[in-house]
Amino acid sequence: MTVTDTQNMIRDIMDQLYDDESFLPEETGEIRKRLFESGKEILTTTDKVIKSYIRVTRDDRSIERIPAFRVQHNNIAGFYKGGIRYNEVVNEQEVENLAVLMTLKNALHELPYGGGKGGVVISPDQYSRRELYMIAKKYVQRFVRDIGPTHDIPAPDMGTDAETMDWMVGEYKTINPGENYLGSFTGKSVENGGARGRRESTGKGTYRSYLWLLDTWVRQTNRNSVAEGLHRDQYDRMKRLIEKHDEGKAITLAVQGFGNVGAVAAEMAATCDRLNHRVTAVSDQYVTLYHENGLDVRALAGYQRRMRHLPQTAEALEEAGIQAEVRDRDELIYLDVDVLILAAVEDVIHGGNVERIHADIIVEGANAPVDGTADRVLHEQGKVVIPDVLANAGGVMVSYVEWKQDRVTELFSEEQVIREMYEQMEASCEKVFDSYFTDGLPGIRNSCYVQALKRLFILHYRHGKLY
């Protein structure tokens, strides 16, 4: 999904809210039209796009010039917030789209943040630890005027981790002596003021959004309360999966992307005591591993943590004591499974391959893995897509807990952190799924955006920002 797709969806939903006379009923006629037109203009316009180049001396003494970005979309709800990703295909348009999605995500979950995002155009596995350290320092030096604990608060994303954030907060402290530096970045190590459970939080939240929908919402919802037509078809698909579990059969599940998000989600599914799952396939950027009777997810997660990738050959699998069949990395999303968790990169399901998708439920653990065309097709087929703005918000929820604890210099327990994240995730899920299935909205993503844009529009209205 491109930034243009996201902007068009914002415009469509603002038109939808304009036509809803129960929303902001005190404003009518030409004044109402003018307010909503200005709201559309503001929410589809990014506040600031910052591009710079990081010059780094490589270990061979050559000098490399690396493009880097920080995009700040909107801060009406609070400080800009969003990760920094290291990836060789990062570009300005991608980072801007992710910043817009962060604004919507934070508004949906009622977090006191706006939306931002950062990126550095490198493949981190092609750089030494010293080189990565220098890139982190240089990034802070380039963008220090635009980040900080009460302005824009970065966090880890694809290709970055707690160590990266530790390096960055260290450089921020050096540049700003005497200032409150701990809250300038989240996703740090626990020893450096990070929240316990932060690394696993996005994967846990991703799985929890799916589990709550299937095992709580579907079980407690009467079919007659669901809007007729496509919405009931979706409800029936999910009900059949519940019945499959109740009959003692396993719900089959595949996970694309076996990093911090995907590996945690897969392990939670494999060990879940509420629903019986069989994780039949996982993949990373190199390989898909498949076993029809289920993979040893814990062993694979341990291997991935040690080696930074999955076993890629039959010999490597045998040496690790893991039974699996090695397949092409792109095959996973086409497997005949009940549930597909996408935890890799953007646009893996698109108009060109959407007809080959078998899964009944698709969970977006990554940012924008289903493009706009595919999203419409999957919806029309009666499949259920749990969108990224809902499913993968566990990381930013825990980042908020970390930012709070850094301000009071009190370290919360992992149990407290995860419990707060689960409570917020479930409250958001209830709000979204109730409005989608009972009001008959034209998509779960649409329902998420409606909730988010209502909050953002009202905040702009109350602040006197509309004209």
C-alpha angles and dihedrals in degrees: 000000000000128000087255090055090050093047091049090051090051090052092048093050093046087056088049091053091046089057092048102090091191090066112082092345093177091073116071143158122010093347091057091048092050093048093052094045091053089046090055091049093050097045094048093048122082117226097217140358114195120189126181141156124243114212111206131178108227123218090259088058094250117133120234127197110212125190114232133182143196118185124189112193109175136340104184090117096044144295118347110266132184145117133269114233129199111207135137093232097050112132138169095259093051093049091048092051091050090050090054090049090051090055090052094043095052092046092049092053092041093239116159093244141099126213130279138147139187137201143184120198101232139107099233095207088065092062133073122239090255091052092049089050090054092047090053092050093046092049091057092046091053097046103028093113090059102043135062143120094281099036117031122357116195125201138182122291136161110340096010132086145171092296090055090051091048090054091047096048089048091055091045089054091050092052094043107039114188095017126115098268104165095078093049091090132020129203091059125148115279090245089057097050098281124145120258110248095022095125093055097037100093092048092046092048092048092054092042093056090056095041093050092050095049104033101031111023098039093043094051097040123089114224091229091063091060118093112260124255122021094008091059090047088057091046090051092051091054092043090056090055090052089050090049089057093044090054090057097257124128124248106231118229137182128193124206111202117032101205131105092313104035098040092051093046091048092049091049091051093048093051100035113135094195100055128026109234133177112204100209100171142021131175143187132186091291111037151004118229117202137184121166092210093050136276128259093249096180092054091048091049090052091049091048092051090052100041101026090231141055122266107278104193139043088247093055090049092050091048090051092047093240124138114217144123117245113230138167112290094237095052096080099079091055097054120119098251134137098232131030121193113197109204103153126071143326128292100011090142112048143148092285097058107019094103089063094060114109104176118110094209124039118190118197106218089157126060114271098341091156116059124220096261093049092045091058093046094049090049092050089050089057094248119143119237116189100203128227096246088063105030105042100042094103091096096055091043090057090042087060090053089049092049090051094049091049090056093052095032091231121132113221120212120253089246091056092047096049093041091055090048093049092048092052093044093051093047090053092046092051091050093048100041095044093052093044100047100035100038093041096233116183097253143349089250088052089052091052092049092047091055092045096045093047089059095044094046094049091049091052089046095050091045090054092242096132120084 
